[in-house]
Amino acid sequence: MAVVALTIVAMTFTMQLVYRDFYTCVSDSLTKAGQVSCNTLLPEPLRGVIGVKE
């Protein structure tokens, strides 16, 4: 069970590092439209999963 928990944490940390530009863009955006425009920094398959919804 501990291995599963550590794997999830490691995957989350890796996602944060790989897509750091996206997360920085979203946190720095002042409007919803600005946050939605940050979706262009993500690959197409991930836009529906972790992207900002309109």
ZADO-1210 file (C-alpha; in nm, 4 decimals, padded with zeros to 6 digits):
<atoms>
<atom x="00.0000" y="00.0000" z="00.0000" code="MET" pos="1"/>
<atom x="00.2872" y="00.2348" z="00.0771" code="ALA" pos="2"/>
<atom x="00.4348" y="00.1749" z="-00.2679" code="VAL" pos="3"/>
<atom x="00.1067" y="00.2758" z="-00.4303" code="VAL" pos="4"/>
<atom x="00.0910" y="00.5941" z="-00.2229" code="ALA" pos="5"/>
<atom x="00.4520" y="00.6833" z="-00.3053" code="LEU" pos="6"/>
<atom x="00.3885" y="00.6179" z="-00.6743" code="THR" pos="7"/>
<atom x="00.0918" y="00.8551" z="-00.6750" code="ILE" pos="8"/>
<atom x="00.2946" y="01.1247" z="-00.5007" code="VAL" pos="9"/>
<atom x="00.5843" y="01.0776" z="-00.7432" code="ALA" pos="10"/>
<atom x="00.3538" y="01.1002" z="-01.0450" code="MET" pos="11"/>
<atom x="00.1903" y="01.4168" z="-00.9117" code="THR" pos="12"/>
<atom x="00.5288" y="01.5767" z="-00.8469" code="PHE" pos="13"/>
<atom x="00.6457" y="01.4830" z="-01.1964" code="THR" pos="14"/>
<atom x="00.3331" y="01.6343" z="-01.3532" code="MET" pos="15"/>
<atom x="00.3979" y="01.9567" z="-01.1620" code="GLN" pos="16"/>
<atom x="00.7552" y="01.9708" z="-01.2933" code="LEU" pos="17"/>
<atom x="00.6770" y="01.8791" z="-01.6530" code="VAL" pos="18"/>
<atom x="00.3817" y="02.1175" z="-01.6889" code="TYR" pos="19"/>
<atom x="00.5196" y="02.3952" z="-01.4651" code="ARG" pos="20"/>
<atom x="00.4604" y="02.6566" z="-01.7378" code="ASP" pos="21"/>
<atom x="00.0894" y="02.5709" z="-01.7480" code="PHE" pos="22"/>
<atom x="00.0442" y="02.5887" z="-01.3716" code="TYR" pos="23"/>
<atom x="00.2372" y="02.9174" z="-01.3526" code="THR" pos="24"/>
<atom x="00.0284" y="03.0646" z="-01.6335" code="CYS" pos="25"/>
<atom x="-00.2972" y="02.9671" z="-01.4608" code="VAL" pos="26"/>
<atom x="-00.1913" y="03.1051" z="-01.1239" code="SER" pos="27"/>
<atom x="-00.0711" y="03.4340" z="-01.2773" code="ASP" pos="28"/>
<atom x="-00.3854" y="03.4896" z="-01.4870" code="SER" pos="29"/>
<atom x="-00.6164" y="03.7614" z="-01.3654" code="LEU" pos="30"/>
<atom x="-00.9255" y="03.6555" z="-01.5610" code="THR" pos="31"/>
<atom x="-01.1004" y="03.3329" z="-01.6558" code="LYS" pos="32"/>
<atom x="-01.0269" y="03.4011" z="-02.0231" code="ALA" pos="33"/>
<atom x="-00.6583" y="03.4262" z="-01.9358" code="GLY" pos="34"/>
<atom x="-00.6702" y="03.0932" z="-01.7568" code="GLN" pos="35"/>
<atom x="-00.8444" y="02.9258" z="-02.0506" code="VAL" pos="36"/>
<atom x="-00.5758" y="03.0575" z="-02.2879" code="SER" pos="37"/>
<atom x="-00.3162" y="02.8695" z="-02.0795" code="CYS" pos="38"/>
<atom x="-00.4603" y="02.5428" z="-02.2141" code="ASN" pos="39"/>
<atom x="-00.2476" y="02.5929" z="-02.5260" code="THR" pos="40"/>
<atom x="00.0559" y="02.5017" z="-02.3129" code="LEU" pos="41"/>
<atom x="-00.0817" y="02.1499" z="-02.2635" code="LEU" pos="42"/>
<atom x="-00.0792" y="01.8634" z="-02.5141" code="PRO" pos="43"/>
<atom x="-00.4185" y="01.8107" z="-02.6799" code="GLU" pos="44"/>
<atom x="-00.5094" y="01.4861" z="-02.4927" code="PRO" pos="45"/>
<atom x="-00.4525" y="01.6464" z="-02.1502" code="LEU" pos="46"/>
<atom x="-00.6563" y="01.9604" z="-02.2116" code="ARG" pos="47"/>
<atom x="-00.9782" y="01.7873" z="-02.1158" code="GLY" pos="48"/>
<atom x="-00.8242" y="01.6223" z="-01.8103" code="VAL" pos="49"/>
<atom x="-00.6212" y="01.8905" z="-01.6311" code="ILE" pos="50"/>
<atom x="-00.6959" y="02.1950" z="-01.8461" code="GLY" pos="51"/>
<atom x="-00.9077" y="02.4893" z="-01.7346" code="VAL" pos="52"/>
<atom x="-01.2744" y="02.4479" z="-01.8301" code="LYS" pos="53"/>
<atom x="-01.4550" y="02.7362" z="-02.0004" code="GLU" pos="54"/>
</atoms>
